[in-house]
Amino acid sequence: MTLEQQIQEAIKEAMKAKDTVALSANRAIKGEILLFKTSEGGSKEVTDGDILKMVQKLIKQRKEAAEQFSAAGRQELADNELAEAAALEKYLPKQLSVEEVTVKIQEIIAQTGATSLKDMGKVMGIANKALAGLSDGRTISGIVKQLLG
């Protein structure tokens, strides 16, 4: 069963269970998939990798929105955004710890022969591909800067 089919099934289950948070989160993914399929430059086929990128983007949006709601004193809205982010996270593979990401990036630095921050772009390109779905870009970037700086 593809990730797209799993999402469609999750929408049905959330409707039956009257789980509004899960329903909203899954519909957001479904909307992103439809936008991807119908966009001018987009292909008609969506891969699981494409869906994982969409899910990561949606989780990031939800967490940023929650921070803004919290800062504005709207905790009930922030809690809802965080609940949706948690519902979306079930589609991501298990996230690597900071230590595991650091080890992988050290291997990439050794492979590329990077020695300074000038080589950060080269390392980031390889690291983002190697760690796609396993860690977020902000964590990867911070570790690369720390190791090359």
N, C-alpha and C positions, 0 to 999 in steps of 0.2 A: 504494500500500500504506500503510495507516494505521500509526501508531506501535505500536498494540496488536498488529497483525499482525506487524510487524517483531520485536517482543519475543517473540512465540510462535515465530517462525522461529529466533530466536537461542537460545531454550531447546532446540529440537530440535538445532541445530548444536552447542551446548555438550554435550549428552548424547552425541552421536555422537563428538565429539572428546575426551570425558571431561575436559572443562575444568570443574573443580569451582568455581572462583572465578566464572567467567562464569555458570555454571548457578545458583549461589546468588544472585548479583546480579539476574539476570533473573527468577528465581522470586520475589524480594522485590518487584519491580515488579508482577509478575502478581498477587501477593497483595494489594497495595495497590489494584490495579484492581478485583479481586473485592470487596474491602471497600467500595470506592466505589460499585460497582454495587448491592450488596445493603444498603447502609445505609438507614435509614428516610427520611432527608431527601434522600438522593442520587437523582439521576436514573438511569434505566436505561442511558442512553447516556453514554459517556465520550469526551471530546474529546482531541485531541492536546495542547491547552493544559493540560487537567487532568493528563494523564500527565506533562508537563514539570514541573508543580508537584510531583507525587509524586516524580519522579526527583530534583529539587533537595532535597526533604526527606530522601530516603534518603541522598543524598550527604552532606548536613550531619550526619545521624546517624552515618554511618560515620566521618567525620573526627573528630567529637567522641569517639566510642568509641575511636578510635586514639590520641587524645591521652591519654585516661584509661588505656588499656592501657600506653602508654609511661611514664606517670608511675608506674604500679604495677610497672614492670620486666618487663612481659610483651610484649616486642618482637615475638615471633612472631605473637601475636594482633593487635597493632597493624599489622603488615605485611599480614596477611590483610584487615583492615578497609580499609586504603588500597588494596589491590589490587581489592577490590570497588567502592570509590568510583571508581577509574579505569575499571572495566568499565562503570559506570553513566554516566560522563561522556560516553560516545560517543553518547548519545541527546540530549544538550543541544546547542543551536546554539553556534557559536564564541563564547566569552566575550569581552566587550569589555575593553580595557585600562583602567587607572585613568584615563588621560588622556582616552580616548574617553568614559567615563562622566562625567567632570568636564565635558566640553564639552556633553553632552546635558543634564546637570543645570543648567548655566548657562543654557541655552536655556529650560528649564522655569521657572527662577527669573525670567527676563526676561518670559516669557509671563504668569506669575501676578502679577508685581509684588511678590514677596516681598522683605522687607527685613530681617527679624529672625528669631530662633529661634521667635517666636510663630507664624510662618507655616510652620513645619516640617511640620506635619500636611498642609497643603494641597499642599506641594511633594512630600512623600513619596507621597501618594496617586497623583498624576500620574506621578511617577518610577517607582514600582513597576509601574504598568501599562505605561508606555512601555518599560521595560527588563526586563520579565518574561522570564526565561530567558536573558538576555544578561549579567546580573550578579547577584551575591547581595545580599540585603537589607542585610547588615552593611556591605558596601562602599558601597552607595548611601547608607545612613544616615550613615556617617562623612563622606562627601563633602558631603552636604547640611549637616551640622552645621558643617563647616569653612567652607563658603561663606557660610552665614548668620550664623555666630558672630562 
